[in-house]
Amino acid sequence: MDVQILNLEALFTKNIRYDIPLFQRRYVWEQEEQWEPLWEDVRNTAENCIEEKGPNQAHFLGAVVIQGRLQPVGRLDLRIVVDGQQRLTTMQLLLDAAQEVFEQRGYDDLAEYFNEFVLNKRTFQGGDPDKAFKVWPTMGDQDAFRQTMHNHLPSDEYRESRIVRAHEFFKLQISQWLDEQPDQTDTRAEALERTLAYLLQMVVIDLAPNEEPHVIFETLNARGTPLLQSDLVKNLMLFEAGQEDSSDTTRIWGFDTEWWNEEVFQGRLLRPRVDAFLNFWLVMRRREEIAHNDVFAVFRRYFASEGNSDINAVADDLHKAGKAYMALERREVSDEVKPFLYRIGVLRAGVLTPALMWLLSSDVPMEQILRALQALESYLVRRMVCGMTTRGYGRLFIGLVSALEEAGPENAGEAVVQYLKGQTAYATQWPDDQQLEDAFLQRPVYRLMTQGRTRIVLEGIETGLRTNKAGDQSVPRDLTIEHVMPRAWRRRSLWSLPADVEDEGRAAANRDRLIHTMGNLTLANGRLNTSLSNRPWEEKRQELHDHIVLFLNKDLVKEQEWNEDRIETRARSLVQVAIKVWPYADCV
């Protein structure tokens, strides 16, 4: 058994084949759980390359287990993938997406270089074109993989395949990121090359042909029972309290209930809820980023610091903050606050938790809480729609807690507005109305954001369209997203391009982008969405009219035709509602 830490260049640029056995499961990774966090890591690492001078910090992707197979001299090196097939497949899709984007943008040297990451040389293929691929998936994914890994083969037939969707996701994200700062496109391309080739690393466990892979696999996945950070904090608190009064442990430590010990995700880590809470509480009090495995050490330093050595005062503070945290988790808050928590939950903005705990545990007047939450939601939603990075949110919102402490509870709402308004750097700025309008008109948000995030934008606009005269102010949460002009427009002659188009290729590419912009998206219930499907506009329009409930569709059904101009016109109309729902700083 050979164990090495390899970057992607070392892993993929040699002529090799990583075969995924037929008994392995198909590709199951998804956008929200895996692709988005992976891309966020890649983007953050690349941006660090741009900002930092000197050696760049590598990013660890996890481990894979492979096993060699004896091959005749001169044949393609063969490895069977024992564990890590999802990760290896995703890396190939990411690398091929980068190669295709580089090729399309004229970065010929980069495109040729990355071609070596995904394709073996012809002399090693032995007449089998499928042996060109460095990774070969299990049976059910092979056709989709073959189509999407060739730049010029159509993959429409496999559009619902996770393989195709992942490739398309990474291709769109890379293009969007390169375009974020047009004057730095070349620099960004070079940073992405360095990140993908050298800074992403894996632990590769390479088994000899005679080793038993199942024994190794079971050993690698053995689980112990680690000592929790909360156990250490609890023991320290009870020890300190015992010097005065050890009779009432609940007064000092009230976090031994089943609810507090349920495992929850904090980012991508699964931890007992009490450990996540202690992490957030320490961030709120220490105003610094704290690693999940450093909670006890930081707590001990905090307790030993001047002014925090009264264990009863620390316990009281923990209990008060714990009630706020519980209210946030269970959404046991006022009706005005619940929509905010719902949307923040979809955004997965857990990094906000210390600031929210401060607001709910510091006797802040309700009007100040609501103003603070409106500013935070506007800031986050606008940045999401505009495709701006979330890198640095940890430090940003720690700074917000400091601003709140300085302003005090009576001025909390104004403090949040002014703090966020004062973020002028591109990496943290609050997008203004023009930036939001540009995003509504240009960004194919349906492809670049999760459906849940796209849905909360449409739901917010629907809420903004409803006046106080509407019978029901609430918007159902079980609606689905409908493309007015269908994604599969090529399959229906009634959605074909106009006959007088001069450049069909450019017109088709423009339509492919526009159909995923906000102007072409609406909401419908599941059954109506299914019935609308790829039908022509006249039939869709009548179906929407017959079942019209949503304000989003009231003006839509007035349109006699639906084309690119109508999509852009509707986007301009929708963004004006969005500006009111998520106002810029001066209007909060």
BATIGU-831385 format. One record per residue (C-alpha): residue in one letter; x, z negated, y. Coordinates in steps of 0.05 Angstrom, whole numbers, plus 5000, padded with zeros to 4 digits. Last residue first. Layout:
<bators>
[bator "a" [X Z Y]]
...
</bators>
This chain:
<bators>
[bator "v" [4320 4913 6009]]
[bator "c" [4317 4969 6060]]
[bator "d" [4387 4966 6088]]
[bator "a" [4418 4958 6019]]
[bator "y" [4388 5020 5987]]
[bator "p" [4319 5017 5957]]
[bator "w" [4304 5020 5882]]
[bator "v" [4228 5030 5880]]
[bator "k" [4227 5064 5948]]
[bator "i" [4286 5110 5933]]
[bator "a" [4255 5125 5865]]
[bator "v" [4192 5150 5900]]
[bator "q" [4233 5198 5942]]
[bator "v" [4271 5217 5880]]
[bator "l" [4207 5240 5847]]
[bator "s" [4191 5291 5901]]
[bator "r" [4260 5322 5903]]
[bator "a" [4259 5326 5826]]
[bator "r" [4190 5360 5829]]
[bator "t" [4218 5415 5874]]
[bator "e" [4278 5424 5829]]
[bator "i" [4235 5432 5767]]
[bator "r" [4187 5478 5803]]
[bator "d" [4245 5524 5823]]
[bator "e" [4270 5526 5751]]
[bator "n" [4202 5545 5722]]
[bator "w" [4133 5519 5709]]
[bator "e" [4071 5557 5731]]
[bator "q" [4003 5540 5759]]
[bator "e" [4026 5470 5780]]
[bator "k" [3968 5422 5791]]
[bator "v" [3982 5389 5724]]
[bator "l" [4046 5360 5751]]
[bator "d" [4013 5327 5811]]
[bator "k" [3974 5279 5766]]
[bator "n" [4027 5275 5712]]
[bator "l" [4071 5219 5740]]
[bator "f" [4006 5182 5759]]
[bator "l" [3996 5170 5685]]
[bator "v" [3927 5173 5652]]
[bator "i" [3914 5247 5644]]
[bator "h" [3887 5264 5575]]
[bator "d" [3851 5329 5591]]
[bator "h" [3900 5348 5646]]
[bator "l" [3960 5337 5601]]
[bator "e" [3929 5381 5547]]
[bator "q" [3911 5434 5599]]
[bator "r" [3982 5435 5627]]
[bator "k" [4012 5438 5559]]
[bator "e" [3968 5498 5540]]
[bator "e" [3985 5537 5604]]
[bator "w" [4058 5516 5600]]
[bator "p" [4070 5546 5531]]
[bator "r" [4074 5499 5470]]
[bator "n" [4141 5470 5448]]
[bator "s" [4117 5399 5433]]
[bator "l" [4052 5382 5469]]
[bator "s" [4018 5355 5406]]
[bator "t" [4077 5310 5390]]
[bator "n" [4080 5282 5460]]
[bator "l" [4005 5269 5459]]
[bator "r" [4013 5228 5395]]
[bator "g" [4071 5188 5422]]
[bator "n" [4042 5172 5490]]
[bator "a" [4068 5213 5548]]
[bator "l" [4122 5206 5600]]
[bator "t" [4154 5259 5644]]
[bator "l" [4219 5298 5648]]
[bator "n" [4233 5366 5680]]
[bator "g" [4249 5341 5750]]
[bator "m" [4293 5285 5722]]
[bator "t" [4345 5333 5694]]
[bator "h" [4348 5353 5620]]
[bator "i" [4312 5419 5629]]
[bator "l" [4358 5435 5687]]
[bator "r" [4422 5438 5646]]
[bator "d" [4397 5486 5593]]
[bator "r" [4364 5526 5649]]
[bator "n" [4431 5534 5685]]
[bator "a" [4464 5555 5619]]
[bator "a" [4409 5606 5607]]
[bator "a" [4415 5635 5678]]
[bator "r" [4491 5640 5670]]
[bator "g" [4485 5677 5604]]
[bator "e" [4428 5721 5628]]
[bator "d" [4466 5747 5689]]
[bator "e" [4421 5793 5730]]
[bator "v" [4354 5761 5715]]
[bator "d" [4298 5812 5728]]
[bator "a" [4263 5801 5662]]
[bator "p" [4251 5727 5675]]
[bator "l" [4280 5681 5621]]
[bator "s" [4237 5667 5559]]
[bator "w" [4188 5609 5557]]
[bator "l" [4129 5651 5533]]
[bator "s" [4175 5682 5481]]
[bator "r" [4182 5615 5445]]
[bator "r" [4244 5598 5406]]
[bator "r" [4291 5601 5467]]
[bator "w" [4253 5544 5500]]
[bator "a" [4276 5495 5447]]
[bator "r" [4288 5439 5498]]
[bator "p" [4217 5448 5523]]
[bator "m" [4199 5459 5596]]
[bator "v" [4158 5396 5609]]
[bator "h" [4207 5354 5568]]
[bator "e" [4169 5292 5545]]
[bator "i" [4196 5222 5541]]
[bator "t" [4157 5173 5499]]
[bator "l" [4110 5116 5520]]
[bator "d" [4109 5049 5485]]
[bator "r" [4123 5005 5546]]
[bator "p" [4056 5016 5579]]
[bator "v" [4058 5014 5656]]
[bator "s" [4024 4955 5691]]
[bator "q" [3986 4964 5756]]
[bator "d" [3919 4977 5723]]
[bator "g" [3857 4998 5762]]
[bator "a" [3898 5034 5815]]
[bator "k" [3877 5015 5886]]
[bator "n" [3941 4975 5896]]
[bator "t" [3978 5041 5891]]
[bator "r" [4011 5069 5829]]
[bator "l" [4066 5118 5845]]
[bator "g" [4120 5064 5847]]
[bator "t" [4101 5040 5778]]
[bator "e" [4107 5111 5752]]
[bator "i" [4175 5117 5785]]
[bator "g" [4197 5053 5751]]
[bator "e" [4171 5078 5684]]
[bator "l" [4210 5143 5693]]
[bator "v" [4274 5104 5708]]
[bator "i" [4259 5056 5650]]
[bator "r" [4251 5116 5603]]
[bator "t" [4318 5147 5620]]
[bator "r" [4351 5081 5602]]
[bator "g" [4314 5076 5536]]
[bator "q" [4327 5149 5520]]
[bator "t" [4401 5136 5527]]
[bator "m" [4437 5169 5585]]
[bator "l" [4478 5233 5590]]
[bator "r" [4433 5281 5552]]
[bator "y" [4369 5260 5586]]
[bator "v" [4407 5252 5651]]
[bator "p" [4424 5326 5658]]
[bator "r" [4453 5311 5727]]
[bator "q" [4440 5361 5784]]
[bator "l" [4375 5349 5821]]
[bator "f" [4363 5275 5806]]
[bator "a" [4437 5261 5814]]
[bator "d" [4440 5296 5882]]
[bator "e" [4380 5255 5904]]
[bator "l" [4415 5190 5884]]
[bator "q" [4478 5210 5922]]
[bator "q" [4436 5226 5983]]
[bator "d" [4399 5160 5980]]
[bator "d" [4463 5118 5978]]
[bator "p" [4501 5097 5915]]
[bator "w" [4524 5024 5918]]
[bator "q" [4600 5028 5912]]
[bator "t" [4640 4997 5855]]
[bator "a" [4688 5050 5829]]
[bator "y" [4680 5093 5891]]
[bator "a" [4707 5037 5935]]
[bator "t" [4658 5013 5989]]
[bator "q" [4631 4950 5958]]
[bator "g" [4606 4914 6021]]
[bator "k" [4534 4933 6006]]
[bator "l" [4539 4894 5941]]
[bator "y" [4562 4831 5977]]
[bator "q" [4513 4839 6034]]
[bator "v" [4453 4847 5989]]
[bator "v" [4474 4789 5943]]
[bator "a" [4487 4742 6001]]
[bator "e" [4420 4761 6033]]
[bator "g" [4384 4740 5970]]
[bator "a" [4423 4675 5962]]
[bator "n" [4414 4650 6033]]
[bator "e" [4376 4585 6020]]
[bator "p" [4414 4574 5954]]
[bator "g" [4484 4571 5986]]
[bator "a" [4525 4626 6020]]
[bator "e" [4593 4604 5993]]
[bator "e" [4568 4592 5922]]
[bator "l" [4531 4658 5923]]
[bator "a" [4593 4696 5946]]
[bator "s" [4633 4663 5890]]
[bator "v" [4580 4683 5839]]
[bator "l" [4584 4754 5867]]
[bator "g" [4659 4756 5856]]
[bator "i" [4646 4741 5782]]
[bator "f" [4598 4800 5787]]
[bator "l" [4652 4848 5808]]
[bator "r" [4705 4821 5760]]
[bator "g" [4661 4834 5700]]
[bator "y" [4632 4899 5728]]
[bator "g" [4703 4928 5730]]
[bator "r" [4688 4987 5686]]
[bator "t" [4614 5004 5691]]
[bator "t" [4631 5074 5714]]
[bator "m" [4584 5117 5756]]
[bator "g" [4537 5167 5724]]
[bator "c" [4492 5175 5785]]
[bator "v" [4432 5151 5745]]
[bator "m" [4471 5089 5722]]
[bator "r" [4497 5074 5792]]
[bator "r" [4428 5078 5821]]
[bator "v" [4400 5034 5766]]
[bator "l" [4454 4981 5774]]
[bator "y" [4451 4975 5850]]
[bator "s" [4375 4978 5854]]
[bator "e" [4369 4925 5800]]
[bator "l" [4418 4879 5835]]
[bator "a" [4385 4887 5903]]
[bator "q" [4316 4875 5874]]
[bator "l" [4342 4814 5837]]
[bator "a" [4371 4783 5900]]
[bator "r" [4308 4795 5939]]
[bator "l" [4266 4764 5884]]
[bator "i" [4311 4703 5880]]
[bator "q" [4309 4694 5956]]
[bator "e" [4233 4696 5956]]
[bator "m" [4232 4646 5898]]
[bator "p" [4274 4594 5936]]
[bator "v" [4341 4579 5901]]
[bator "d" [4343 4511 5868]]
[bator "s" [4412 4525 5837]]
[bator "s" [4395 4536 5763]]
[bator "l" [4358 4602 5766]]
[bator "l" [4405 4637 5814]]
[bator "w" [4468 4610 5781]]
[bator "m" [4442 4632 5712]]
[bator "l" [4430 4701 5740]]
[bator "a" [4502 4705 5767]]
[bator "p" [4530 4682 5700]]
[bator "t" [4485 4731 5662]]
[bator "l" [4503 4794 5701]]
[bator "v" [4556 4815 5650]]
[bator "g" [4498 4819 5600]]
[bator "a" [4480 4885 5633]]
[bator "r" [4451 4917 5570]]
[bator "l" [4415 4968 5613]]
[bator "v" [4353 4960 5569]]
[bator "g" [4357 4885 5578]]
[bator "i" [4367 4894 5653]]
[bator "r" [4302 4934 5654]]
[bator "y" [4262 4880 5617]]
[bator "l" [4294 4824 5658]]
[bator "f" [4274 4858 5723]]
[bator "p" [4203 4871 5699]]
[bator "k" [4197 4796 5680]]
[bator "v" [4218 4768 5749]]
[bator "e" [4152 4779 5786]]
[bator "d" [4113 4751 5726]]
[bator "s" [4150 4685 5732]]
[bator "v" [4201 4667 5679]]
[bator "e" [4200 4650 5605]]
[bator "r" [4238 4714 5588]]
[bator "r" [4262 4681 5524]]
[bator "e" [4335 4697 5539]]
[bator "l" [4329 4686 5614]]
[bator "a" [4290 4621 5606]]
[bator "m" [4340 4597 5555]]
[bator "y" [4397 4611 5603]]
[bator "a" [4363 4573 5659]]
[bator "k" [4350 4514 5613]]
[bator "g" [4423 4516 5590]]
[bator "a" [4446 4516 5662]]
[bator "k" [4410 4450 5673]]
[bator "h" [4435 4422 5607]]
[bator "l" [4507 4443 5620]]
[bator "d" [4505 4412 5690]]
[bator "d" [4479 4347 5662]]
[bator "a" [4534 4346 5609]]
[bator "v" [4588 4359 5662]]
[bator "a" [4561 4302 5704]]
[bator "n" [4559 4256 5644]]
[bator "i" [4630 4276 5624]]
[bator "d" [4657 4256 5693]]
[bator "s" [4726 4291 5694]]
[bator "n" [4703 4351 5735]]
[bator "g" [4729 4332 5805]]
[bator "e" [4802 4346 5791]]
[bator "s" [4814 4389 5731]]
[bator "a" [4815 4359 5660]]
[bator "f" [4745 4384 5645]]
[bator "y" [4761 4454 5668]]
[bator "r" [4826 4455 5628]]
[bator "r" [4788 4432 5565]]
[bator "f" [4734 4484 5578]]
[bator "v" [4787 4539 5585]]
[bator "a" [4818 4520 5518]]
[bator "f" [4749 4515 5486]]
[bator "v" [4726 4583 5510]]
[bator "d" [4789 4622 5493]]
[bator "n" [4762 4660 5432]]
[bator "h" [4708 4695 5472]]
[bator "a" [4757 4716 5526]]
[bator "i" [4743 4688 5596]]
[bator "e" [4738 4727 5660]]
[bator "e" [4744 4682 5721]]
[bator "r" [4695 4646 5766]]
[bator "r" [4710 4577 5735]]
[bator "r" [4638 4552 5741]]
[bator "m" [4600 4616 5727]]
[bator "v" [4651 4643 5677]]
[bator "l" [4648 4575 5643]]
[bator "w" [4573 4579 5638]]
[bator "f" [4575 4650 5610]]
[bator "n" [4624 4630 5555]]
[bator "l" [4585 4567 5539]]
[bator "f" [4522 4610 5532]]
[bator "a" [4555 4659 5485]]
[bator "d" [4580 4601 5442]]
[bator "v" [4510 4570 5442]]
[bator "r" [4480 4636 5420]]
[bator "p" [4522 4638 5357]]
[bator "r" [4565 4701 5359]]
[bator "l" [4560 4775 5341]]
[bator "l" [4610 4813 5384]]
[bator "r" [4594 4882 5412]]
[bator "g" [4575 4857 5481]]
[bator "q" [4550 4788 5466]]
[bator "f" [4506 4801 5406]]
[bator "v" [4466 4743 5379]]
[bator "e" [4473 4694 5321]]
[bator "e" [4423 4638 5320]]
[bator "n" [4455 4570 5334]]
[bator "w" [4418 4555 5399]]
[bator "w" [4351 4572 5368]]
[bator "e" [4364 4529 5306]]
[bator "t" [4375 4467 5348]]
[bator "d" [4443 4434 5357]]
[bator "f" [4451 4449 5432]]
[bator "g" [4432 4382 5464]]
[bator "w" [4501 4352 5473]]
[bator "i" [4511 4293 5521]]
[bator "r" [4440 4267 5523]]
[bator "t" [4431 4288 5451]]
[bator "t" [4490 4243 5431]]
[bator "d" [4455 4180 5453]]
[bator "s" [4489 4119 5423]]
[bator "s" [4561 4138 5438]]
[bator "d" [4565 4103 5506]]
[bator "e" [4628 4091 5546]]
[bator "q" [4689 4114 5506]]
[bator "g" [4641 4153 5463]]
[bator "a" [4627 4201 5521]]
[bator "e" [4698 4229 5517]]
[bator "f" [4694 4237 5442]]
[bator "l" [4625 4267 5446]]
[bator "m" [4649 4318 5498]]
[bator "l" [4711 4336 5458]]
[bator "n" [4672 4345 5393]]
[bator "k" [4620 4388 5427]]
[bator "v" [4672 4434 5458]]
[bator "l" [4707 4442 5391]]
[bator "d" [4643 4457 5355]]
[bator "s" [4623 4506 5411]]
[bator "q" [4687 4546 5399]]
[bator "l" [4666 4555 5327]]
[bator "l" [4711 4540 5268]]
[bator "p" [4712 4602 5225]]
[bator "t" [4676 4606 5159]]
[bator "g" [4712 4658 5117]]
[bator "r" [4691 4729 5102]]
[bator "a" [4721 4778 5053]]
[bator "n" [4717 4849 5078]]
[bator "l" [4791 4867 5069]]
[bator "t" [4792 4835 5000]]
[bator "e" [4730 4873 4978]]
[bator "f" [4760 4939 5001]]
[bator "i" [4827 4925 4967]]
[bator "v" [4792 4910 4901]]
[bator "h" [4749 4973 4908]]
[bator "p" [4810 5017 4924]]
[bator "e" [4848 5001 4859]]
[bator "e" [4920 5025 4869]]
[bator "n" [4949 5082 4828]]
[bator "p" [4943 5135 4882]]
[bator "a" [4979 5091 4933]]
[bator "l" [4935 5061 4987]]
[bator "d" [4944 5077 5060]]
[bator "i" [4917 5023 5106]]
[bator "v" [4914 5054 5176]]
[bator "v" [4906 5005 5234]]
[bator "m" [4880 5049 5289]]
[bator "q" [4904 5067 5359]]
[bator "l" [4877 5101 5421]]
[bator "l" [4932 5103 5473]]
[bator "y" [4972 5163 5448]]
[bator "a" [4932 5227 5439]]
[bator "l" [4863 5208 5466]]
[bator "t" [4889 5167 5525]]
[bator "r" [4946 5214 5544]]
[bator "e" [4900 5275 5543]]
[bator "l" [4847 5238 5583]]
[bator "a" [4899 5219 5635]]
[bator "e" [4922 5292 5639]]
[bator "a" [4850 5316 5649]]
[bator "r" [4838 5262 5701]]
[bator "t" [4899 5283 5741]]
[bator "d" [4877 5356 5739]]
[bator "t" [4806 5337 5761]]
[bator "q" [4829 5291 5817]]
[bator "d" [4802 5328 5878]]
[bator "p" [4735 5338 5843]]
[bator "q" [4724 5263 5834]]
[bator "e" [4666 5253 5785]]
[bator "d" [4676 5323 5756]]
[bator "l" [4724 5303 5701]]
[bator "w" [4676 5246 5682]]
[bator "q" [4616 5292 5678]]
[bator "s" [4653 5342 5634]]
[bator "i" [4678 5287 5588]]
[bator "q" [4608 5256 5583]]
[bator "l" [4576 5323 5568]]
[bator "k" [4625 5339 5512]]
[bator "f" [4620 5269 5484]]
[bator "f" [4544 5272 5479]]
[bator "e" [4544 5343 5451]]
[bator "h" [4591 5323 5395]]
[bator "a" [4550 5261 5380]]
[bator "r" [4485 5301 5379]]
[bator "v" [4514 5353 5332]]
[bator "i" [4537 5301 5281]]
[bator "r" [4474 5259 5291]]
[bator "s" [4435 5320 5268]]
[bator "e" [4374 5336 5310]]
[bator "r" [4405 5399 5339]]
[bator "y" [4422 5426 5270]]
[bator "e" [4390 5495 5277]]
[bator "d" [4413 5498 5350]]
[bator "s" [4486 5494 5327]]
[bator "p" [4509 5564 5347]]
[bator "l" [4581 5581 5329]]
[bator "h" [4630 5593 5385]]
[bator "n" [4668 5527 5390]]
[bator "h" [4671 5515 5315]]
[bator "m" [4666 5440 5303]]
[bator "t" [4591 5441 5314]]
[bator "q" [4575 5491 5260]]
[bator "r" [4620 5462 5206]]
[bator "f" [4596 5391 5220]]
[bator "a" [4523 5412 5215]]
[bator "d" [4535 5446 5148]]
[bator "q" [4577 5389 5120]]
[bator "d" [4532 5331 5138]]
[bator "g" [4491 5323 5074]]
[bator "m" [4552 5334 5029]]
[bator "t" [4599 5280 5056]]
[bator "p" [4645 5295 5113]]
[bator "w" [4710 5334 5115]]
[bator "v" [4762 5309 5164]]
[bator "k" [4823 5350 5184]]
[bator "f" [4782 5414 5182]]
[bator "a" [4815 5481 5165]]
[bator "k" [4801 5466 5092]]
[bator "d" [4731 5493 5105]]
[bator "p" [4760 5563 5112]]
[bator "d" [4783 5563 5039]]
[bator "g" [4837 5616 5029]]
[bator "g" [4890 5565 5013]]
[bator "q" [4879 5529 5079]]
[bator "f" [4952 5507 5089]]
[bator "t" [4977 5574 5116]]
[bator "r" [4918 5575 5165]]
[bator "k" [4943 5515 5202]]
[bator "n" [4898 5454 5200]]
[bator "l" [4845 5443 5253]]
[bator "v" [4821 5382 5291]]
[bator "f" [4882 5349 5324]]
[bator "e" [4922 5415 5327]]
[bator "n" [4866 5445 5371]]
[bator "f" [4881 5389 5418]]
[bator "y" [4947 5421 5438]]
[bator "e" [4916 5490 5446]]
[bator "a" [4862 5462 5492]]
[bator "l" [4913 5422 5531]]
[bator "d" [4957 5484 5542]]
[bator "d" [4897 5527 5560]]
[bator "y" [4866 5481 5612]]
[bator "g" [4820 5537 5633]]
[bator "r" [4757 5496 5642]]
[bator "q" [4722 5522 5579]]
[bator "e" [4783 5509 5537]]
[bator "f" [4791 5437 5563]]
[bator "v" [4717 5424 5549]]
[bator "e" [4724 5451 5479]]
[bator "q" [4786 5410 5463]]
[bator "a" [4753 5347 5490]]
[bator "a" [4691 5359 5446]]
[bator "d" [4738 5370 5387]]
[bator "l" [4773 5304 5400]]
[bator "l" [4707 5266 5405]]
[bator "l" [4678 5298 5343]]
[bator "q" [4742 5284 5304]]
[bator "m" [4742 5212 5328]]
[bator "t" [4670 5204 5307]]
[bator "t" [4685 5228 5237]]
[bator "l" [4743 5179 5230]]
[bator "r" [4701 5120 5255]]
[bator "q" [4643 5135 5209]]
[bator "q" [4690 5145 5149]]
[bator "g" [4723 5078 5160]]
[bator "d" [4731 5055 5087]]
[bator "v" [4756 5089 5024]]
[bator "v" [4771 5157 5056]]
[bator "i" [4807 5200 5005]]
[bator "r" [4872 5229 5030]]
[bator "l" [4900 5299 5017]]
[bator "d" [4964 5332 5044]]
[bator "l" [4952 5407 5042]]
[bator "r" [4994 5442 4990]]
[bator "g" [5068 5458 4995]]
[bator "v" [5088 5414 4937]]
[bator "p" [5030 5404 4888]]
[bator "q" [4982 5348 4907]]
[bator "l" [4976 5275 4885]]
[bator "r" [4918 5241 4920]]
[bator "g" [4930 5188 4973]]
[bator "q" [4881 5132 4989]]
[bator "i" [4852 5116 5057]]
[bator "v" [4829 5052 5090]]
[bator "v" [4811 5054 5164]]
[bator "a" [4818 4999 5216]]
[bator "g" [4793 4986 5286]]
[bator "l" [4796 5025 5352]]
[bator "f" [4852 4987 5387]]
[bator "h" [4865 5009 5459]]
[bator "a" [4937 5018 5483]]
[bator "q" [4961 4990 5549]]
[bator "n" [4997 5040 5594]]
[bator "p" [5071 5034 5609]]
[bator "g" [5090 5046 5682]]
[bator "k" [5044 5059 5741]]
[bator "e" [4972 5039 5736]]
[bator "e" [4912 5072 5770]]
[bator "i" [4908 5138 5733]]
[bator "c" [4924 5110 5664]]
[bator "n" [4875 5053 5677]]
[bator "e" [4823 5107 5689]]
[bator "a" [4839 5137 5620]]
[bator "t" [4832 5069 5587]]
[bator "n" [4765 5056 5621]]
[bator "r" [4740 5125 5601]]
[bator "v" [4760 5116 5528]]
[bator "d" [4730 5047 5524]]
[bator "e" [4665 5070 5557]]
[bator "w" [4664 5129 5509]]
[bator "l" [4668 5082 5450]]
[bator "p" [4614 5036 5478]]
[bator "e" [4569 5097 5489]]
[bator "w" [4581 5128 5421]]
[bator "q" [4571 5065 5380]]
[bator "e" [4506 5025 5390]]
[bator "e" [4471 5066 5444]]
[bator "q" [4490 5135 5419]]
[bator "e" [4484 5127 5345]]
[bator "w" [4529 5123 5284]]
[bator "v" [4497 5144 5218]]
[bator "y" [4540 5198 5188]]
[bator "r" [4520 5204 5115]]
[bator "r" [4533 5150 5063]]
[bator "q" [4592 5154 5015]]
[bator "f" [4577 5179 4945]]
[bator "l" [4603 5249 4962]]
[bator "p" [4672 5222 4979]]
[bator "i" [4697 5231 5051]]
[bator "d" [4760 5274 5048]]
[bator "y" [4814 5264 5101]]
[bator "r" [4853 5330 5098]]
[bator "i" [4923 5337 5126]]
[bator "n" [4967 5384 5164]]
[bator "k" [4999 5336 5214]]
[bator "t" [4965 5329 5282]]
[bator "f" [4913 5279 5259]]
[bator "l" [4938 5208 5249]]
[bator "a" [5003 5213 5288]]
[bator "e" [4968 5244 5348]]
[bator "l" [4910 5195 5340]]
[bator "n" [4955 5134 5348]]
[bator "l" [4978 5098 5286]]
[bator "i" [4987 5024 5269]]
[bator "q" [5014 5023 5198]]
[bator "v" [4999 4991 5131]]
[bator "d" [5027 5021 5067]]
[bator "m" [5000 5000 5000]]
</bators>
